[in-house]
Amino acid sequence: MHKESSFFSYPTIIRGNEGGSIWLDIYFNKAEQVAYAQLYEFCNYAYEPVTGIVEFKGDRAEKLMSLF
């Protein structure tokens, strides 16, 4: 399930575990104005992908990076 906002399409968290850990990988190429993001969840002593790789281009990539 995905929610739509005026800027991003993002996955909706339906269920979470108390005390769980997540990892967010972000790769940004400023020269090309592109960013890639992927979310991982800690499960069974390893981080496993929760989402696919999401691509952000142009203004969307800049907006994503401005959040950090």
Secondary structure, DSSP 8 states (H G I E B T S, - for coil): -EEE-SS-EEE------TT--EEEEEEEETTTTEEEEEEEEEETTEEEESS--EEEETHHHHHHHHT-
